[in-house]
Amino acid sequence: MARGKTFGMPSAAVAADGHLPDGHLPDDDLTDDDLPDHLFRWSDAVARRLSDEMRAIAPPDIQAIGGRRGRLLQMIPIAGVRVTDLASRAAVTKQAVGQLVDALEELDLVQSGPSESDGRVRWVSRTPAGDAVVEQTLALIAAAEDRLRAEVGRRRFDDMLTTMRELGRDVTW
């Protein structure tokens, strides 16, 4: 059985001493082997691992931007983009992107305003500081990937990356 709550099942009552009604502690018999062995588990685990590697090497100013804002910043093309198109690219709501853009604008990493061709459309583009952060972030990602590549070997890592590109090629990022 997997860790965490089971959907549709009430949680077992825990006694004052922390034991379940059968006398076991809640995690007595759980091991990582009890977790499901499928792609969702392992893709999430690799994503967490890559995030851990990034935190280990990223300077505080890059860490302060945060992963979600940093990834959105990378999705903004050099020429800029409509907020609606950025939301589609990021697979989130226009409102969520608007909030992230506002936060990035406060950090002077993007600028936004009415589109020159259609004043009703909000256009967002990176500032020179935003371009520098993207360049630094991509270098950090490459370094974090290199750390993982060194652990499992170049061929295995590159084969995994090629397979992931193939499987995810039609999915927006």
Buried (B, 14 or more C-beta within 10 A) or exposed (E): EEEEEEEEEEEEEEEEEEEBEEEEEEEEEEEEEEBEEEEEEEEEEEEEBBEEBBEEEBEEEBEEBEEEBBBBBBBBEEEBBBBEBBBBBBEBEBEBBBEBBEBBBEBEBBBBEEBEEEEEBBBBBBBEEBBEBBEBBEEBBEBBBEBBBEEEEEEEBEEBEEEEEEEEEEEEE
